[in-house]
């Protein structure tokens, strides 16, 4: 079986591995599809156990970006970059300029932006050597900037739609919400949930993140190992992926799951496990699409914050449509969303 015959890698157009001896930079860029347009997706900087794990993550994330961009109605394909970190050799400014040169070498087939471990300042360094970058400081009133707050906006609106559909609740007031991960996106989601009257339970591997969220929102702290299994109405995974799996799903008590993390399902079969337990799952690449909406409108130019908000405001309706179709067909929500995204991409690929 060749690399691209592996079911895990299905549909990918290419994968690029880069190494720079001077900076020590090792990066992987996966391009899943350019049927709808240039492959767009953020760059994640993470400490992986090995290059195989990093490659696997890049491939999964790139495919998710194809689906995310398709479902958001954007003229973009799906791609993702990962940078392997080394504690003995922290990244420098030149590291990010080198990464920018890697991106530039693909000639516009891939557009990068922020993801986990990457900041706006990092992207400004990337911009010094390539135009194929977004998530940069915007002009006053223009679309763009750090995509994290926009991601949080979409997740909050999506959760409101999900609790309305499953719990019949017109707001988040007095609902119990567990948020796994209170970094940039998770913190902003907590802010909106707290303002809406929700009671928060939180976890994070970063003590500073926990202390800030607890002080600002009166959240109760639990360990990362236990956050998924709290007695709550809503579970919002906002850390890394694959947390919904054969081991965790039987112990989850929440009625609704939706969050900012990518690839929350460890396998496609886990969507069926949630469905069989009558847990309403908001497909991650639909509910967390606010960030890529902001990034794409910035990249296309001549778009405003108002344009971004208007596009993000469509997320709840898309989710509700998926929920209704799932109940109608008695098919898990992730399968409904996958079919919709794949149909959009296939139609674009069939264009002469």
C-alpha positions as CSV (number, residue, x, y, z in Angstrom):
1,X,0.0,0.0,0.0
2,X,1.4,3.4,-1.0
3,X,1.3,6.4,1.3
4,X,-1.7,8.0,-0.5
5,X,-3.6,4.6,-0.6
6,X,-3.6,4.6,3.2
7,X,-7.3,5.5,4.2
8,X,-5.9,8.0,6.7
9,X,-4.3,10.0,3.9
10,X,-7.2,9.7,1.4
11,X,-7.8,12.6,-0.9
12,X,-4.6,14.5,0.0
13,X,-2.9,16.1,-3.0
14,X,0.6,16.5,-1.5
15,X,2.7,16.6,1.6
16,X,5.9,18.6,2.0
17,X,8.6,18.1,4.6
18,X,11.2,20.8,5.2
19,X,14.3,21.0,7.2
20,X,16.7,23.9,7.7
21,X,20.1,23.1,9.2
22,X,20.9,26.7,10.2
23,X,17.8,27.3,12.3
24,X,17.0,23.7,13.1
25,X,13.5,24.2,11.8
26,X,11.6,21.0,10.9
27,X,8.2,21.7,9.3
28,X,5.5,19.8,7.5
29,X,2.9,21.2,5.2
30,X,0.0,19.0,4.1
31,X,-2.2,20.0,1.2
32,X,-5.5,18.1,1.2
33,X,-7.4,19.8,-1.6
34,X,-7.2,22.9,-3.9
35,X,-10.5,22.2,-5.6
36,X,-12.2,25.2,-4.2
37,X,-9.1,27.4,-4.2
38,X,-5.6,27.7,-2.5
39,X,-5.2,25.4,0.5
40,X,-5.7,27.5,3.6
41,X,-5.1,26.6,7.2
42,X,-3.0,27.7,10.1
43,X,0.4,26.7,11.3
44,X,0.6,24.7,14.5
45,X,3.8,24.7,16.6
46,X,3.9,21.7,19.0
47,X,6.3,19.3,20.6
48,X,5.6,16.0,18.9
49,X,7.1,12.7,20.0
50,X,8.3,11.9,16.5
51,X,8.0,13.1,12.9
52,X,5.4,10.4,12.2
53,X,3.1,11.9,14.8
54,X,3.6,15.4,13.3
55,X,2.9,14.1,9.8
56,X,-0.3,12.3,11.0
57,X,-1.5,15.5,12.7
58,X,-0.8,17.6,9.6
59,X,-2.7,15.3,7.4
60,X,-5.8,15.1,9.7
61,X,-5.8,18.8,10.2
62,X,-5.5,19.5,6.4
63,X,-8.4,17.3,5.6
64,X,-10.4,19.1,8.3
65,X,-9.6,22.4,6.8
66,X,-10.9,21.3,3.4
67,X,-14.2,20.5,5.1
68,X,-14.2,23.6,7.3
69,X,-13.6,25.9,4.3
70,X,-16.2,24.1,2.2
71,X,-18.9,24.3,4.9
72,X,-18.1,28.0,5.6
73,X,-18.7,28.8,1.9
74,X,-15.2,30.0,1.3
75,X,-13.3,29.9,-2.0
76,X,-10.4,28.0,-0.4
77,X,-9.1,24.5,-0.2
78,X,-7.6,22.8,2.8
79,X,-4.1,22.7,4.1
80,X,-2.1,22.7,7.4
81,X,1.4,23.3,8.6
82,X,3.1,21.9,11.7
83,X,6.4,23.0,13.2
84,X,8.2,20.5,15.4
85,X,9.5,22.2,18.5
86,X,12.7,21.3,20.4
87,X,13.1,22.6,24.0
88,X,16.9,22.7,23.5
89,X,16.5,25.0,20.5
90,X,13.7,27.6,20.9
91,X,12.5,29.3,17.8
92,X,14.0,32.7,16.8
93,X,12.8,35.4,14.4
94,X,14.8,33.7,11.7
95,X,13.0,30.4,12.3
96,X,9.7,32.0,11.3
97,X,11.3,33.8,8.3
98,X,12.6,30.4,7.2
99,X,9.2,28.9,7.6
100,X,7.8,31.8,5.4
101,X,10.3,30.8,2.7
102,X,9.1,27.2,2.9
103,X,5.5,28.5,2.4
104,X,6.6,30.8,-0.4
105,X,8.3,27.9,-2.2
106,X,4.8,26.3,-2.8
107,X,3.9,29.3,-5.0
108,X,0.6,30.1,-3.4
109,X,-0.9,26.6,-3.2
110,X,-0.9,27.0,0.6
111,X,-1.8,30.1,2.7
112,X,-0.7,30.0,6.3
113,X,-2.0,31.8,9.5
114,X,-1.9,31.3,13.3
115,X,-2.8,28.1,15.1
116,X,-1.8,26.6,18.4
117,X,1.6,27.9,19.6
118,X,1.7,30.7,16.9
119,X,1.1,34.4,17.4
120,X,0.3,37.4,15.2
121,X,3.9,38.6,15.7
122,X,5.2,35.3,14.3
123,X,3.0,35.8,11.2
124,X,4.4,39.3,10.7
125,X,7.9,37.7,10.4
126,X,6.5,35.2,7.9
127,X,5.0,38.0,5.9
128,X,8.5,39.5,5.5
129,X,9.3,36.8,3.0
130,X,6.0,35.6,1.5
131,X,2.6,37.2,0.6
132,X,0.8,33.8,1.3
133,X,0.0,34.6,4.9
134,X,-3.0,36.0,6.8
135,X,-3.9,36.6,10.5
136,X,-2.0,39.9,10.4
137,X,-2.8,43.1,12.3
138,X,-5.7,44.7,10.5
139,X,-6.3,48.3,9.6
140,X,-9.0,50.0,11.7
141,X,-12.4,48.3,11.0
142,X,-10.9,45.8,8.5
143,X,-11.2,42.1,8.6
144,X,-8.3,40.1,10.0
145,X,-5.9,40.0,13.0
146,X,-5.7,37.2,15.5
147,X,-8.4,34.7,14.5
148,X,-8.8,33.3,18.1
149,X,-11.6,35.8,19.2
150,X,-13.5,35.1,16.0
151,X,-13.3,31.3,16.5
152,X,-14.7,31.8,20.1
153,X,-17.5,33.9,18.7
154,X,-18.6,31.2,16.3
155,X,-18.3,28.5,19.0
156,X,-20.5,30.5,21.4
157,X,-23.1,31.1,18.8
158,X,-23.0,27.4,17.7
159,X,-23.4,26.2,21.3
160,X,-26.4,28.5,21.7
161,X,-28.0,26.8,18.7
162,X,-27.1,23.3,20.0
163,X,-28.6,23.9,23.4
164,X,-31.7,25.3,21.8
165,X,-32.1,22.3,19.6
166,X,-31.3,19.6,22.2
167,X,-32.3,21.2,25.6
168,X,-34.9,23.7,24.4
169,X,-33.0,26.5,26.2
170,X,-33.2,30.0,24.8
171,X,-29.9,31.0,26.4
172,X,-26.9,29.7,28.3
173,X,-28.2,31.1,31.5
174,X,-27.8,28.7,34.5
175,X,-26.5,25.9,32.2
176,X,-23.4,24.1,33.4
177,X,-20.5,24.1,30.9
178,X,-17.2,22.3,31.0
179,X,-14.5,24.0,28.9
180,X,-11.4,21.9,28.2
181,X,-8.5,24.3,27.5
182,X,-8.7,28.0,28.4
183,X,-6.0,29.4,26.2
184,X,-6.8,32.2,23.7
185,X,-10.0,30.7,22.3
186,X,-11.1,28.9,25.4
187,X,-10.7,32.0,27.6
188,X,-12.7,34.2,25.2
189,X,-15.4,31.5,25.0
190,X,-15.5,31.4,28.8
191,X,-15.9,35.2,28.9
192,X,-19.0,35.0,26.6
193,X,-20.5,32.0,28.5
194,X,-20.0,33.7,31.9
195,X,-21.6,36.9,30.5
196,X,-24.6,34.8,29.4
197,X,-25.0,33.3,32.9
198,X,-23.5,29.9,32.5
199,X,-21.7,28.1,35.4
200,X,-18.2,27.1,34.3
201,X,-15.9,24.2,35.0
202,X,-12.5,24.4,33.4
203,X,-9.2,22.6,32.9
204,X,-5.9,23.4,31.3
205,X,-2.3,22.2,31.4
206,X,-1.2,25.8,31.9
207,X,-1.6,27.1,35.5
208,X,-1.6,30.7,34.4
209,X,-4.5,30.1,32.0
210,X,-6.4,28.4,34.8
211,X,-5.7,31.2,37.4
212,X,-6.8,33.9,35.0
213,X,-10.1,32.2,34.0
214,X,-10.9,31.3,37.6
215,X,-10.3,34.8,38.8
216,X,-12.3,36.4,36.0
217,X,-15.2,34.0,35.8
218,X,-15.4,32.2,39.1
219,X,-14.9,28.9,37.3
220,X,-14.4,25.7,39.2
221,X,-11.1,23.9,38.4
222,X,-10.8,20.2,37.7
223,X,-7.9,18.2,36.3
224,X,-7.5,17.6,32.5
225,X,-8.1,13.9,33.1
226,X,-11.5,14.5,34.6
227,X,-12.9,17.5,32.7
228,X,-14.7,15.4,30.1
229,X,-16.7,13.5,32.7
230,X,-18.2,16.3,34.8
231,X,-21.9,16.6,35.5
232,X,-22.6,19.3,33.0
233,X,-25.1,20.2,30.3
234,X,-22.4,21.2,27.7
235,X,-18.9,20.0,27.1
236,X,-16.6,22.3,25.0
237,X,-13.3,20.8,24.0
238,X,-11.0,23.7,23.2
239,X,-7.6,22.0,23.5
240,X,-6.1,19.3,21.2
241,X,-8.0,16.7,19.2
242,X,-9.0,13.0,19.5
243,X,-10.5,13.5,23.0
244,X,-13.8,11.9,22.0
245,X,-13.0,8.2,21.7
246,X,-14.1,4.7,22.6
247,X,-12.7,5.1,26.1
248,X,-14.1,8.6,27.0
249,X,-17.5,8.6,25.3
250,X,-19.2,6.0,27.6
251,X,-18.3,8.2,30.6
252,X,-19.4,11.6,29.2
253,X,-22.4,13.1,31.0
254,X,-23.0,16.2,28.9
255,X,-26.0,16.3,26.5
256,X,-24.3,18.6,24.1
257,X,-20.7,18.7,22.8
258,X,-19.2,21.5,20.8
259,X,-15.9,23.3,21.0
260,X,-12.9,25.0,19.3
261,X,-10.6,22.0,19.1
262,X,-9.9,20.4,15.7
263,X,-10.4,16.7,15.1
264,X,-12.3,16.1,18.3
265,X,-13.3,12.6,17.2
266,X,-10.5,10.1,17.4
267,X,-12.2,8.1,14.6
268,X,-15.3,8.5,12.5
269,X,-16.9,5.7,14.4
270,X,-16.8,7.9,17.5
271,X,-19.5,10.1,16.0
272,X,-21.7,7.0,15.9
273,X,-20.9,6.3,19.5
274,X,-22.1,9.8,20.5
275,X,-25.2,9.5,18.4
276,X,-26.1,6.1,20.0
277,X,-25.7,7.8,23.4
278,X,-28.1,10.6,22.4
279,X,-25.3,13.2,22.8
280,X,-25.7,16.1,20.3
281,X,-22.3,16.7,18.7
282,X,-21.6,19.9,16.8
283,X,-19.1,18.9,14.1
284,X,-15.9,20.7,15.0
285,X,-15.0,22.1,11.6
286,X,-18.5,23.7,11.4
287,X,-18.7,25.2,14.8
288,X,-15.1,26.5,15.0
289,X,-15.1,28.0,11.5
290,X,-15.0,31.7,12.8
291,X,-11.2,31.9,12.7
292,X,-10.8,30.8,9.1
293,X,-13.7,33.0,8.1
294,X,-11.8,36.0,9.5
295,X,-8.5,34.9,8.0
296,X,-10.0,34.3,4.5
297,X,-11.8,37.6,4.4
298,X,-8.6,39.4,5.4
299,X,-6.6,37.6,2.7
300,X,-9.2,38.4,0.0
301,X,-9.1,42.1,0.9
302,X,-11.6,44.9,1.0
303,X,-13.6,43.2,3.8
304,X,-14.6,44.6,7.2
305,X,-15.2,43.4,10.7
306,X,-18.9,43.7,9.9
307,X,-18.5,41.3,6.9
308,X,-16.7,38.9,9.3
309,X,-19.5,39.0,11.9
310,X,-22.1,38.5,9.2
311,X,-20.4,35.4,7.9
312,X,-19.9,34.0,11.4
313,X,-23.6,34.6,12.2
314,X,-24.4,31.9,9.6
315,X,-22.7,29.2,11.7
316,X,-25.8,28.5,14.0
317,X,-28.1,28.0,11.0
318,X,-25.6,25.6,9.4
319,X,-25.4,23.6,12.6
320,X,-29.2,23.5,13.0
321,X,-29.6,22.2,9.5
322,X,-27.1,19.4,10.3
323,X,-28.9,18.5,13.5
324,X,-32.3,18.4,11.8
325,X,-30.9,16.2,8.9
326,X,-29.2,13.9,11.4
327,X,-32.5,13.3,13.2
328,X,-34.4,12.9,9.9
329,X,-31.9,10.3,8.5
330,X,-30.9,8.8,11.8
331,X,-27.3,9.3,10.9
332,X,-24.6,10.9,13.2
333,X,-24.0,14.6,12.8
334,X,-20.4,14.1,11.7
335,X,-21.5,11.9,8.8
336,X,-24.1,14.4,7.7
337,X,-21.5,17.2,7.8
338,X,-18.8,15.1,6.0
339,X,-21.3,14.2,3.2
340,X,-22.2,17.9,2.7
341,X,-18.6,19.1,2.6
342,X,-17.5,16.3,0.3
343,X,-20.4,17.1,-2.1
344,X,-19.3,20.8,-2.2
345,X,-15.7,19.8,-3.0
346,X,-16.7,17.2,-5.6
347,X,-18.8,19.7,-7.4
348,X,-15.9,22.2,-7.5
349,X,-13.5,19.5,-8.7
350,X,-15.9,18.6,-11.5
351,X,-15.9,22.1,-12.9
352,X,-14.0,22.3,-16.2
